[in-house]
């Protein structure tokens, strides 16, 4: 893959990771937790998961930039982790009802 495309992907992954982490920190802030009418525990869990997703995204961006030969495997693994996490969250919410 061309170096310019790798740099673009790296910047996009870093920006997305920082955005996820900032969102997670906001979800865990006391200001947000006071404003929601639902469970504060759910707000904290959402914040932790968002921060975790941000770390995973940043790590994936670093891996794509440093090991471009494993590009396809890295992207498939990243998407598989996202898919499994989304399924786990859906199962959790369905079982709560």
C-alpha positions as CSV (number, residue, x, y, z in Angstrom):
1,X,0.0,0.0,0.0
2,X,1.2,3.5,-0.8
3,X,2.7,5.5,2.1
4,X,0.3,8.4,1.6
5,X,-2.7,6.0,2.0
6,X,-1.1,4.6,5.2
7,X,-0.6,8.0,6.6
8,X,-4.2,8.9,5.9
9,X,-5.5,5.7,7.5
10,X,-3.2,6.4,10.5
11,X,-4.6,9.9,10.9
12,X,-8.2,8.7,10.6
13,X,-7.7,5.9,13.1
14,X,-6.0,8.3,15.6
15,X,-8.8,10.9,15.2
16,X,-11.5,8.3,15.7
17,X,-9.7,6.8,18.7
18,X,-9.3,10.1,20.4
19,X,-13.0,10.9,19.7
20,X,-14.1,7.6,21.2
21,X,-12.0,8.2,24.2
22,X,-13.2,11.8,24.7
23,X,-16.8,10.6,24.4
24,X,-16.1,7.9,27.0
25,X,-14.6,10.4,29.4
26,X,-17.7,12.6,29.0
27,X,-20.0,9.7,29.6
28,X,-18.2,8.9,32.9
29,X,-18.2,12.6,34.0
30,X,-20.4,13.6,37.0
31,X,-22.0,16.3,34.9
32,X,-23.3,13.8,32.4
33,X,-24.3,11.2,35.0
34,X,-26.4,13.8,36.9
35,X,-28.3,14.7,33.7
36,X,-29.4,11.2,32.7
37,X,-32.6,9.8,34.1
38,X,-31.6,6.2,33.7
39,X,-29.1,4.1,35.5
40,X,-25.8,5.8,36.4
41,X,-24.1,2.4,36.3
42,X,-25.1,2.1,32.6
43,X,-23.6,5.5,31.9
44,X,-20.3,4.4,33.5
45,X,-20.3,1.1,31.6
46,X,-21.0,3.0,28.4
47,X,-18.1,5.4,29.1
48,X,-15.7,2.5,29.9
49,X,-16.7,0.7,26.7
50,X,-16.2,3.8,24.6
51,X,-12.8,4.4,26.1
52,X,-11.9,0.8,25.4
53,X,-13.1,1.2,21.8
54,X,-10.9,4.3,21.5
55,X,-7.8,2.4,22.8
56,X,-8.5,-0.4,20.4
57,X,-8.9,2.0,17.5
58,X,-5.7,3.8,18.3
59,X,-3.8,0.5,18.7
60,X,-5.2,-0.7,15.3
61,X,-4.1,2.5,13.7
62,X,-0.6,2.1,15.1
63,X,-0.5,-1.5,13.9
64,X,-1.6,-0.6,10.4
65,X,1.0,2.1,10.1
66,X,3.9,0.0,11.6
67,X,3.1,-3.3,9.9
68,X,1.5,-2.6,6.6
69,X,2.1,-6.2,5.4
70,X,-0.6,-7.4,7.8
71,X,-3.2,-4.8,6.7
72,X,-6.0,-7.2,5.7
73,X,-5.6,-9.3,8.8
74,X,-5.5,-6.3,11.1
75,X,-8.7,-4.8,9.6
76,X,-10.5,-8.2,9.7
77,X,-9.5,-8.7,13.4
78,X,-10.6,-5.1,14.2
79,X,-14.0,-5.6,12.5
80,X,-14.5,-9.0,14.2
81,X,-13.9,-7.5,17.6
82,X,-16.4,-4.7,16.9
83,X,-18.9,-7.2,15.6
84,X,-18.5,-9.5,18.7
85,X,-18.8,-6.5,21.0
86,X,-22.0,-5.2,19.3
87,X,-23.5,-8.7,19.5
88,X,-22.6,-8.9,23.2
89,X,-24.2,-5.6,23.9
90,X,-27.4,-6.5,22.0
91,X,-27.6,-9.8,23.9
92,X,-27.1,-8.0,27.2
93,X,-29.9,-5.5,26.6
94,X,-32.3,-8.2,25.3
95,X,-31.7,-10.3,28.4
96,X,-32.3,-7.4,30.7
97,X,-35.9,-7.0,29.5
